[in-house]
Amino acid sequence: MTDSTDLMRDKTEVRERQYADPGKLSARVDLHARYSTNPQPVQDWEFGLVDLTGVRRALDAGCGTGNFLVPLARRLAAQGGSVEALDLAEGTLGEARARVAAEGLPVTCRIGDVEALPFEDAAFDLVLANYMLYHVPNLEGAIAELRRVLRPGGTLLAATNGAAHMADLWDLADYACQDAGVPEALRAELRTHARSYSRLSFSLENGADWLGRYFSEVRLERRPGDLRVTEAESIVAYLASMWALDAVVSAAAPPEGAAALRSRILAGFRAHIADRIAADGAVRIRIDTGAFIAR
Ligand SMILES: C[S@@+](CC[C@H](N)C(=O)[O-])C[C@H]1O[C@@H](n2cnc3c(N)ncnc32)[C@H](O)[C@@H]1O
């Protein structure tokens, strides 16, 4: 069976499946935005880690649907700056394009690969590479590229997750699968995949070592807060968006068909979450996320 962490670094998979349309990424962004116990939006938190006042030209590498791009562009527009936005997948970039166009923001969007950035040396004061370096097969090459396009003294912000991120979700998924009668062998596969999913190639645990190869100063800030989820549908959509679930369902090739198994797992999960919310008022999910600041 293909490991879900390998799928995460497969460019065809990234472009043509996971980010072929904005749906999966939006489901994940939506859950965090709605149910974080931290009242400060993640973008304000991250941008608060650096001084943006002198930034004129910024790059958002792997900008996705524009979750960080749009608020950054709003701030830089107010001080005469601009942003280059780049992503491997038109599915997500298309949404970012529409969002910046709707607000008339000073952003140029282009399809591209962080492993070979189409920009000259020292072109940017600030570069974002948020929640994307774990998708890159040649991680060292990508970090070298991010360093190359930053001016001396410029800053890289690279957000990622740690090993404990959303672990509670996988425990809940396991209970739900058990209740739904999913065989133990299949549940064991899901647990293995969930664990491998938490071992990101670029994580809070190993990110400083990677970045330290090209940046002289690297600092990690962890974002405080958890999720307190008070309705089932958003968290069901989150599980449905996960690579690990797809990997297990397709590997199982059950007689009932992959789509039927997927629906059965999600229905069991939905019922289990609804019961927990009815009993306790909310389901709490631990978050393990943060950002590296590198110069
Ligand atoms: C989890 S999303 C994060 C999006 C955005 N940075 C955010 O934090 O909301 C990862 C994004 O990285 C993009 N991506 C993956 N590999 C890439 C690569 N080699 N070069 C550029 N973008 C890539 C994906 O297409 C996807 O839009």
The ligand as an ORCA input file, in Angstrom:
! r2SCAN-3c Opt
* xyz 0 1
  C      -1.947     22.662      2.783
  S      -1.961     23.747      1.410
  C      -1.447     25.275      2.189
  C      -1.908     26.498      1.461
  C      -1.590     27.835      2.128
  N      -0.180     28.083      2.218
  C      -2.215     27.899      3.508
  O      -1.486     27.826      4.493
  O      -3.443     28.003      3.588
  C      -0.535     23.302      0.476
  C      -0.430     24.015     -0.872
  O       0.910     23.816     -1.377
  C       0.836     23.582     -2.756
  N       2.053     22.867     -3.177
  C       2.385     21.579     -2.946
  N       3.589     21.297     -3.482
  C       4.036     22.436     -4.065
  C       5.208     22.776     -4.797
  N       6.168     21.867     -5.048
  N       5.350     24.055     -5.242
  C       4.364     24.979     -5.023
  N       3.219     24.692     -4.352
  C       3.051     23.445     -3.882
  C      -0.451     22.786     -2.927
  O      -0.912     22.799     -4.259
  C      -1.374     23.470     -1.921
  O      -2.103     24.532     -2.529
*
